[in-house]
């Protein structure tokens, strides 16, 4: 599903400045709610958001790739997983990280989950780490049931308020739909963003060139 235009980088900066205030969570929740209200869908074509750098190369469908020379600041999300344990993207530096934004309520997320687990099993020994980001699940039980039912073995952030969705550095390709899949290079920088559900073959295809990079 496509985010509304109101879910913009300026909203992200405003929410980030207001961190540690009561309004911060309200702002984050409202942004995530706006995302949910647009409807969960894998349809449509997107070739980059209004904030995308002119050097970004748009791929087919909803996939956007970023040349190495144009990649922005590393993404370092920190929070807790579905078991309440600390989870941080920085702990996986040196690996190619596949970050998948999902919700148990999202049909395309359910459809792609089995393929994600199969690709994770096939690539983790090569230096690929998968991390989920569960958003807009007010009851953590629903998220846990999703993971159990789909037999997912990689960790997921629990982000019921949508606050983590607003913490991508300015200038990077942030999540703008659910599901969104973002491939981070070994330095933690956004290399690929897919604003659509992916099959196992499609996911493998976007990981492969990033994994082949030497640095």
Secondary structure as GFF3:
##gff-version 3
##sequence-region A 1 215
A	DSSP	alpha_helix	9	17	.	.	.	ID=ss1
A	DSSP	alpha_helix	22	37	.	.	.	ID=ss2
A	DSSP	beta_strand	57	58	.	.	.	ID=ss3
A	DSSP	beta_strand	63	65	.	.	.	ID=ss4
A	DSSP	three_ten_helix	68	70	.	.	.	ID=ss5
A	DSSP	beta_strand	78	80	.	.	.	ID=ss6
A	DSSP	beta_strand	86	88	.	.	.	ID=ss7
A	DSSP	three_ten_helix	89	92	.	.	.	ID=ss8
A	DSSP	beta_strand	96	102	.	.	.	ID=ss9
A	DSSP	alpha_helix	107	123	.	.	.	ID=ss10
A	DSSP	three_ten_helix	124	126	.	.	.	ID=ss11
A	DSSP	beta_strand	128	135	.	.	.	ID=ss12
A	DSSP	alpha_helix	140	150	.	.	.	ID=ss13
A	DSSP	beta_strand	156	159	.	.	.	ID=ss14
A	DSSP	three_ten_helix	163	166	.	.	.	ID=ss15
A	DSSP	beta_strand	180	184	.	.	.	ID=ss16
A	DSSP	beta_strand	190	194	.	.	.	ID=ss17
A	DSSP	alpha_helix	200	212	.	.	.	ID=ss18
###
